[in-house]
Amino acid sequence: MSNSQPKLRPQQTSQEACDAENMVKPEGMHRERSAGAVRNSGETSETESLMEQVVARANMLAALRRVESNKGAPGNDGMTVAELRGYLKTNWPRIKAELLADAYKPQAVRRVEMPKPDGGIRLLGIPNVVDRLVQQALLQVFTPIFDPTFSAFSFGFRPGRSAHDAVKLARDYIEAGDEWVVDIDLAKFFDQVNHDRLMARIWRRVKDKRVLHLIRRYLQAGVMLNGVVIATEEGTPQGGPLSPLLANIMLDDLDKLLEQRGHRFCRYADDCNIYVRSQRAGERVMSSVRRFIEGRLGLKINESKSKVDRPRNRKFLGFSFFRRHGIRMRVASKSLERFKTRVREITARSNGWSMERRIYALRIYLRGWMQYFRLAETPKVYRELDSWVLHRLRLCQWKQWKRPRTRLRKLRALKLNEDDACKLAGSRRGYWPTTCGALHKAMPRRYWIERGFAGLSECFVLSV
């Protein structure tokens, strides 16, 4: 798949286009397509023996290396990734025979609840490491089959594509004059996918019944809660290697609909932004897309997060847009809140961490954060965040010194003048106000850099 950006296309937002009844007919589901005609294609003959490709030695070794590199937590059986290779030396012949005989049964996933930044809960399903291996092997075989057919405007979890590509294209749309966005967020997408509709879309390109049965078993493997397996009648467990590809397969019809109507859009997993020229056009698009998503796909739109608005008032993949000598990107306010929440966790005064551990954790987190948000053109924000982070570090250091005698000795070692050192060591002010002024002078940015700290400004230089 080429890494080049999709070209901007003429857009149709007329009432006639939005009200068209022939939305996107599921290919492969029409009765008039005879079974003989399907089997005559070379693609179908290959996918009728897909399980042999899945269990091939080269494919399984590549899947094993990928699972080991991803690490991850154990599933319900407690087996770790480090134990997987040894387990396979004894049990792989049996597993392979079960897969080829259409007899392999995945185990229930381990339910993990992850708090969302907005206060909700994201339900993750952690498969056993053996099931993760098989899913990864399936993914490697499925990707060359499905990915070339996906829309050029779909960016989530695809080789050679990233969130940065999506936000850059969104910026191009706004610069081209599409100054209204139809921001669509699907409600609990991974929990509400209809199994039959998903399997019908997979069947369009995969004819090996063993593979189809295996995927159906993964979907219905259930969730382990308090030692009891709860069946899953809908949804795809979010947490396995195969889930992102299944999501793209399910939403590909939405992409094709938007392409057919000539809309300018970017989709990353279940987050879709459509760019139009006016609020009125946006309302029409929102209405028609809602009918398609809820009627044809059987999913629901998150009404609280979906809206027709100016791009500057919305966030897309953590970014927002503003106009200053053209269209520029900035870090969305909610992303800044999440940043501060995480830094507060690392620099909590009562977590018992040593200063070396805090600085190391900050360096890792800040580098990863800047690697993602380097597209934001707001150097002033980076400087302000760095100043705030250093303030938090000084606060932790001041708490660790505890006694006035220790503080005075440390301040003298930092060559703070005697008068300021005595006043500061004996101060009864709160931690936060105390760490300004003289303490800032005693422990400037250079002091922390010498101890291994790397702020956003330094990380930005490394990420460019």
C-alpha positions as CSV (number, residue, x, y, z in Angstrom):
1,M,0.0,0.0,0.0
2,S,1.4,3.3,-1.0
3,N,2.2,5.8,1.8
4,S,1.2,8.8,-0.4
5,Q,-1.7,10.9,0.7
6,P,-5.1,10.4,-1.0
7,K,-6.0,13.2,-3.4
8,L,-8.7,15.6,-2.6
9,R,-11.8,14.8,-4.6
10,P,-14.9,16.8,-5.7
11,Q,-17.6,16.4,-3.0
12,Q,-21.3,15.8,-3.4
13,T,-23.5,16.9,-0.6
14,S,-26.7,17.4,-2.5
15,Q,-30.0,16.2,-1.0
16,E,-30.3,13.7,-3.8
17,A,-27.0,12.1,-3.1
18,C,-27.8,11.8,0.6
19,D,-31.2,10.3,0.1
20,A,-30.1,7.7,-2.5
21,E,-31.6,4.3,-1.6
22,N,-28.9,2.3,-3.2
23,M,-26.4,2.9,-0.4
24,V,-23.8,0.1,-0.7
25,K,-25.0,-3.4,-1.5
26,P,-22.9,-6.1,0.2
27,E,-20.8,-7.7,-2.5
28,G,-21.0,-11.4,-2.4
29,M,-24.4,-11.6,-0.7
30,H,-26.5,-11.3,-3.9
31,R,-28.4,-14.4,-4.9
32,E,-27.8,-13.8,-8.6
33,R,-24.1,-14.5,-8.1
34,S,-23.9,-18.2,-8.7
35,A,-21.6,-20.5,-6.7
36,G,-20.0,-21.8,-9.8
37,A,-19.0,-18.3,-10.9
38,V,-17.5,-17.6,-7.5
39,R,-15.4,-20.8,-7.5
40,N,-14.0,-20.0,-10.9
41,S,-12.0,-17.1,-9.7
42,G,-8.4,-17.6,-8.7
43,E,-8.8,-15.6,-5.5
44,T,-11.6,-17.9,-4.3
45,S,-9.6,-21.1,-5.0
46,E,-6.7,-19.7,-2.9
47,T,-9.0,-18.8,0.0
48,E,-10.6,-22.2,0.1
49,S,-7.3,-23.6,1.4
50,L,-6.4,-20.7,3.7
51,M,-5.9,-22.7,6.8
52,E,-2.8,-24.4,5.3
53,Q,-1.4,-20.9,4.8
54,V,-2.2,-20.0,8.4
55,V,-0.4,-23.0,9.9
56,A,2.6,-22.9,7.5
57,R,5.9,-22.9,9.4
58,A,7.1,-19.5,8.1
59,N,3.8,-17.8,8.9
60,M,3.7,-19.3,12.4
61,L,7.3,-18.3,13.2
62,A,6.6,-14.8,12.1
63,A,3.5,-14.7,14.3
64,L,5.4,-16.1,17.3
65,R,8.1,-13.4,17.0
66,R,5.4,-10.7,16.8
67,V,3.6,-12.0,19.9
68,E,6.8,-12.2,21.8
69,S,7.8,-8.7,20.8
70,N,4.4,-7.3,21.8
71,K,4.6,-9.1,25.2
72,G,1.3,-8.3,27.0
73,A,-0.4,-9.8,30.0
74,P,-1.4,-13.5,30.3
75,G,-4.9,-14.7,29.7
76,N,-7.1,-16.8,31.9
77,D,-4.7,-19.8,32.0
78,G,-1.9,-17.7,33.4
79,M,0.6,-18.6,30.7
80,T,3.0,-15.8,30.0
81,V,4.5,-14.9,26.7
82,A,7.9,-16.0,27.9
83,E,6.5,-19.5,28.4
84,L,4.8,-19.8,25.0
85,R,7.8,-21.0,23.0
86,G,8.5,-23.9,25.4
87,Y,4.8,-24.8,25.4
88,L,4.7,-25.0,21.6
89,K,7.6,-27.4,21.4
90,T,5.5,-30.0,23.0
91,N,2.0,-29.0,22.0
92,W,2.2,-27.5,18.5
93,P,1.6,-30.8,16.6
94,R,-1.7,-31.2,18.4
95,I,-2.7,-27.5,17.9
96,K,-1.8,-27.7,14.2
97,A,-3.8,-30.9,13.7
98,E,-6.8,-29.3,15.5
99,L,-6.7,-26.2,13.3
100,L,-6.5,-28.3,10.1
101,A,-9.3,-30.6,11.2
102,D,-11.6,-27.7,12.1
103,A,-11.5,-28.8,15.8
104,Y,-9.6,-26.0,17.5
105,K,-11.6,-24.3,20.3
106,P,-10.4,-20.9,21.6
107,Q,-10.6,-20.2,25.3
108,A,-12.7,-17.4,26.9
109,V,-10.9,-14.1,27.2
110,R,-9.9,-12.4,30.4
111,R,-12.0,-9.3,31.0
112,V,-10.1,-6.1,31.9
113,E,-11.7,-2.8,32.6
114,M,-9.7,0.3,31.5
115,P,-10.9,3.7,32.7
116,K,-11.5,6.2,29.8
117,P,-10.2,9.8,30.0
118,D,-13.8,11.0,29.8
119,G,-14.9,8.9,32.8
120,G,-16.3,5.9,31.1
121,I,-14.9,2.3,31.1
122,R,-13.3,0.5,28.1
123,L,-13.8,-3.2,28.2
124,L,-10.8,-5.2,27.0
125,G,-10.6,-8.9,26.3
126,I,-7.2,-10.5,26.9
127,P,-6.9,-13.8,25.0
128,N,-4.6,-16.6,26.2
129,V,-1.2,-16.4,24.6
130,V,-1.8,-19.4,22.4
131,D,-5.0,-17.8,21.1
132,R,-3.1,-14.6,20.5
133,L,-0.6,-16.6,18.4
134,V,-3.3,-18.1,16.3
135,Q,-5.0,-14.8,15.8
136,Q,-1.7,-13.2,14.8
137,A,-1.2,-15.9,12.2
138,L,-4.7,-15.3,10.9
139,L,-4.0,-11.6,10.7
140,Q,-0.9,-12.1,8.7
141,V,-2.8,-14.1,6.1
142,F,-5.8,-11.9,6.1
143,T,-4.0,-8.6,5.7
144,P,-2.9,-9.2,2.0
145,I,-6.4,-10.3,1.2
146,F,-8.5,-7.5,2.7
147,D,-6.2,-4.5,3.1
148,P,-5.8,-3.7,-0.6
149,T,-9.6,-3.5,-0.9
150,F,-10.0,-1.0,1.9
151,S,-10.5,2.7,1.3
152,A,-7.6,5.1,0.8
153,F,-9.3,7.3,3.5
154,S,-9.2,4.6,6.2
155,F,-6.1,4.9,8.3
156,G,-6.6,2.8,11.5
157,F,-4.5,-0.3,12.2
158,R,-3.2,-0.7,8.6
159,P,0.3,-1.3,7.4
160,G,2.0,1.8,6.1
161,R,-0.7,4.1,7.6
162,S,-0.9,6.1,10.8
163,A,-2.9,8.6,12.8
164,H,-0.6,11.3,11.5
165,D,-1.6,10.5,7.9
166,A,-5.3,11.0,8.9
167,V,-4.8,14.3,10.7
168,K,-2.7,15.7,7.9
169,L,-5.4,14.8,5.4
170,A,-8.0,16.5,7.6
171,R,-5.9,19.6,7.7
172,D,-5.7,19.5,3.8
173,Y,-9.5,19.3,3.7
174,I,-9.9,22.4,5.9
175,E,-7.3,24.3,3.9
176,A,-9.3,23.5,0.8
177,G,-12.4,25.2,2.2
178,D,-14.2,22.4,4.0
179,E,-14.6,24.4,7.2
180,W,-17.3,22.2,8.8
181,V,-16.8,18.7,10.2
182,V,-19.3,15.9,10.7
183,D,-17.6,14.3,13.7
184,I,-19.0,10.7,14.1
185,D,-18.1,8.5,17.0
186,L,-19.6,5.0,17.3
187,A,-21.0,4.0,20.7
188,K,-19.2,0.9,22.2
189,F,-18.3,-0.3,18.7
190,F,-16.3,-3.3,19.7
191,D,-19.1,-4.5,22.0
192,Q,-21.9,-4.1,19.6
193,V,-20.7,-5.7,16.3
194,N,-23.3,-8.1,15.0
195,H,-21.6,-11.5,14.4
196,D,-23.7,-12.5,11.4
197,R,-23.2,-9.3,9.6
198,L,-19.4,-9.4,10.2
199,M,-19.1,-13.0,9.1
200,A,-21.1,-12.2,5.9
201,R,-18.5,-9.5,5.1
202,I,-15.6,-11.9,5.7
203,W,-17.3,-14.6,3.6
204,R,-17.1,-12.3,0.6
205,R,-13.4,-13.0,0.3
206,V,-12.7,-16.1,2.5
207,K,-14.2,-19.4,1.4
208,D,-12.2,-21.8,3.7
209,K,-14.9,-23.0,6.1
210,R,-12.4,-24.0,8.7
211,V,-11.2,-20.4,8.9
212,L,-14.7,-19.0,9.0
213,H,-15.6,-21.5,11.8
214,L,-12.5,-20.5,13.7
215,I,-13.3,-16.8,13.5
216,R,-16.9,-17.5,14.6
217,R,-15.5,-19.4,17.6
218,Y,-13.3,-16.5,18.6
219,L,-16.2,-14.2,18.4
220,Q,-18.3,-16.5,20.6
221,A,-15.6,-17.7,23.0
222,G,-17.0,-15.7,25.8
223,V,-15.6,-13.8,28.7
224,M,-14.3,-15.1,32.0
225,L,-15.7,-13.2,35.0
226,N,-15.1,-14.5,38.5
227,G,-14.4,-18.0,37.3
228,V,-17.6,-18.1,35.2
229,V,-17.6,-18.0,31.4
230,I,-20.2,-15.6,30.0
231,A,-21.2,-16.2,26.4
232,T,-20.8,-13.3,23.9
233,E,-23.7,-13.0,21.4
234,E,-22.3,-9.8,19.8
235,G,-19.1,-7.7,19.7
236,T,-15.4,-8.4,19.0
237,P,-13.1,-8.7,22.0
238,Q,-11.0,-5.6,22.0
239,G,-7.5,-6.6,22.9
240,G,-6.7,-9.5,20.5
241,P,-4.5,-9.0,17.4
242,L,-7.4,-9.8,15.0
243,S,-9.9,-7.2,16.4
244,P,-8.6,-4.1,14.5
245,L,-8.8,-5.9,11.1
246,L,-12.3,-7.2,11.9
247,A,-13.3,-3.6,12.7
248,N,-12.0,-2.4,9.4
249,I,-13.9,-5.2,7.6
250,M,-17.1,-4.2,9.3
251,L,-16.8,-0.5,8.5
252,D,-15.5,-0.9,5.0
253,D,-19.1,-0.5,3.7
254,L,-19.3,2.9,5.4
255,D,-16.1,3.9,3.6
256,K,-17.5,2.7,0.3
257,L,-20.7,4.7,0.8
258,L,-18.8,7.9,1.6
259,E,-16.6,7.4,-1.4
260,Q,-19.6,6.7,-3.7
261,R,-21.1,10.0,-2.6
262,G,-17.9,11.9,-3.1
263,H,-17.5,12.9,0.5
264,R,-14.1,14.1,1.9
265,F,-13.5,12.0,5.0
266,C,-10.9,10.4,7.2
267,R,-11.6,7.3,9.3
268,Y,-9.4,5.9,12.0
269,A,-11.1,2.7,13.5
270,D,-14.5,3.9,14.9
271,D,-13.6,7.6,14.7
272,C,-14.8,9.1,11.4
273,N,-14.7,12.8,10.4
274,I,-16.4,14.0,7.2
275,Y,-15.6,17.5,6.0
276,V,-18.2,19.7,4.2
277,R,-18.6,23.4,3.2
278,S,-21.6,24.4,5.3
279,Q,-23.5,23.5,8.5
280,R,-26.6,22.6,6.4
281,A,-24.6,20.1,4.3
282,G,-23.2,18.7,7.5
283,E,-26.6,18.1,9.0
284,R,-27.8,16.3,5.9
285,V,-24.7,14.1,5.9
286,M,-25.0,13.3,9.6
287,S,-28.7,12.3,9.1
288,S,-28.0,10.0,6.1
289,V,-24.9,8.4,7.7
290,R,-26.8,7.8,10.9
291,R,-29.5,5.9,8.9
292,F,-26.8,3.8,7.2
293,I,-24.8,3.0,10.4
294,E,-27.9,2.1,12.4
295,G,-29.9,0.4,9.6
296,R,-27.3,-1.3,7.4
297,L,-24.5,-2.0,9.9
298,G,-26.6,-2.4,13.1
299,L,-24.4,-0.1,15.1
300,K,-25.2,3.0,17.1
301,I,-23.7,6.5,17.0
302,N,-22.5,8.1,20.3
303,E,-24.8,11.1,20.3
304,S,-22.8,12.9,23.1
305,K,-19.6,12.7,21.1
306,S,-20.9,13.2,17.6
307,K,-21.7,16.6,16.3
308,V,-21.6,19.0,13.2
309,D,-19.3,21.8,14.2
310,R,-16.2,23.9,13.2
311,P,-13.0,21.8,13.3
312,R,-11.5,24.2,15.9
313,N,-14.1,23.1,18.4
314,R,-13.6,19.4,17.9
315,K,-10.7,17.0,18.4
316,F,-9.6,14.3,16.0
317,L,-7.1,11.7,17.2
318,G,-5.9,14.0,20.0
319,F,-5.4,17.0,17.8
320,S,-7.4,20.1,17.1
321,F,-7.0,22.8,14.4
322,F,-6.6,26.6,14.4
323,R,-6.1,29.2,11.7
324,R,-2.9,31.3,11.8
325,H,-1.2,31.9,8.5
326,G,-3.0,28.9,7.2
327,I,-4.4,25.9,9.0
328,R,-2.3,24.6,11.9
329,M,-2.5,21.8,14.4
330,R,-2.5,21.9,18.2
331,V,-2.9,19.4,21.0
332,A,-6.5,19.1,22.0
333,S,-7.5,20.3,25.4
334,K,-8.5,16.8,26.5
335,S,-5.2,15.4,25.4
336,L,-3.5,18.0,27.6
337,E,-5.6,17.0,30.5
338,R,-4.6,13.4,30.0
339,F,-1.0,14.4,29.9
340,K,-1.2,16.2,33.2
341,T,-3.1,13.3,34.8
342,R,-0.3,10.9,33.9
343,V,2.5,13.3,35.0
344,R,0.7,13.7,38.3
345,E,0.7,10.0,38.8
346,I,4.4,9.8,38.1
347,T,5.2,12.7,40.4
348,A,2.8,11.9,43.2
349,R,4.5,12.9,46.5
350,S,3.2,9.8,48.3
351,N,3.9,7.0,45.7
352,G,7.3,6.2,47.3
353,W,9.3,6.4,44.1
354,S,12.9,7.4,44.1
355,M,13.8,10.5,42.1
356,E,15.8,8.4,39.6
357,R,12.8,6.3,39.0
358,R,10.5,9.3,38.5
359,I,12.9,10.9,36.0
360,Y,13.3,7.7,34.1
361,A,9.5,7.2,33.9
362,L,9.0,10.9,32.8
363,R,11.7,10.5,30.1
364,I,10.0,7.5,28.6
365,Y,6.5,9.0,28.8
366,L,7.5,12.5,27.5
367,R,9.4,11.0,24.6
368,G,6.5,8.8,23.5
369,W,4.0,11.7,24.0
370,M,6.1,14.0,21.9
371,Q,6.7,11.4,19.2
372,Y,2.9,11.3,18.7
373,F,2.1,15.0,19.1
374,R,5.1,16.4,17.2
375,L,2.8,17.6,14.5
376,A,1.3,20.2,16.8
377,E,2.7,23.7,16.0
378,T,2.6,25.1,19.5
379,P,6.2,25.5,20.9
380,K,4.8,27.8,23.6
381,V,2.6,25.0,25.0
382,Y,5.6,22.6,25.2
383,R,7.6,25.2,27.1
384,E,4.7,25.8,29.6
385,L,4.3,22.0,30.1
386,D,8.0,21.6,30.7
387,S,8.0,24.3,33.3
388,W,5.0,22.7,35.0
389,V,6.7,19.2,35.0
390,L,9.9,20.6,36.5
391,H,7.7,22.3,39.2
392,R,6.3,18.9,40.0
393,L,9.8,17.4,40.3
394,R,10.9,20.2,42.6
395,L,7.9,19.5,44.7
396,C,8.8,15.8,45.0
397,Q,12.4,16.6,45.9
398,W,11.3,19.1,48.6
399,K,9.0,16.5,50.1
400,Q,11.8,13.8,50.1
401,W,14.2,16.1,52.0
402,K,11.6,16.4,54.8
403,R,13.5,17.9,57.7
404,P,14.6,21.6,57.8
405,R,18.2,20.5,58.7
406,T,18.3,18.2,55.6
407,R,16.8,20.9,53.4
408,L,19.4,23.5,54.6
409,R,22.3,21.1,53.9
410,K,21.0,20.3,50.4
411,L,20.3,23.9,49.6
412,R,23.9,24.9,50.6
413,A,25.2,22.1,48.4
414,L,23.3,23.6,45.5
415,K,25.2,26.9,46.2
416,L,22.1,28.8,47.1
417,N,23.0,32.0,49.1
418,E,22.9,31.5,52.8
419,D,20.1,34.0,53.5
420,D,17.7,32.4,50.9
421,A,18.7,28.9,52.1
422,C,17.9,29.6,55.7
423,K,14.6,31.2,54.9
424,L,13.5,28.4,52.5
425,A,14.6,25.6,54.9
426,G,12.5,27.0,57.7
427,S,9.5,28.0,55.6
428,R,6.1,26.7,56.7
429,R,4.4,27.5,53.4
430,G,2.8,24.7,51.4
431,Y,4.7,22.5,49.0
432,W,3.5,24.1,45.8
433,P,4.2,27.8,46.6
434,T,7.5,26.8,48.3
435,T,8.9,25.3,45.1
436,C,8.8,28.6,43.3
437,G,11.3,31.5,43.6
438,A,14.5,30.5,45.5
439,L,14.0,26.8,45.0
440,H,13.6,27.3,41.3
441,K,16.9,29.2,41.3
442,A,18.6,26.4,43.2
443,M,17.3,23.7,40.9
444,P,17.0,25.2,37.4
445,R,16.3,23.2,34.2
446,R,20.0,22.5,33.8
447,Y,20.1,20.8,37.2
448,W,17.4,18.3,36.1
449,I,18.9,17.7,32.7
450,E,22.2,16.7,34.3
451,R,20.2,14.2,36.3
452,G,18.8,12.6,33.2
453,F,15.6,14.6,32.6
454,A,14.6,15.3,29.0
455,G,11.6,17.6,28.6
456,L,9.3,18.1,25.7
457,S,11.5,20.6,24.1
458,E,14.4,18.2,24.0
459,C,12.1,15.3,22.9
460,F,10.8,17.5,20.1
461,V,14.3,17.9,18.6
462,L,14.8,14.1,18.8
463,S,11.4,13.4,17.2
464,V,11.8,15.7,14.2
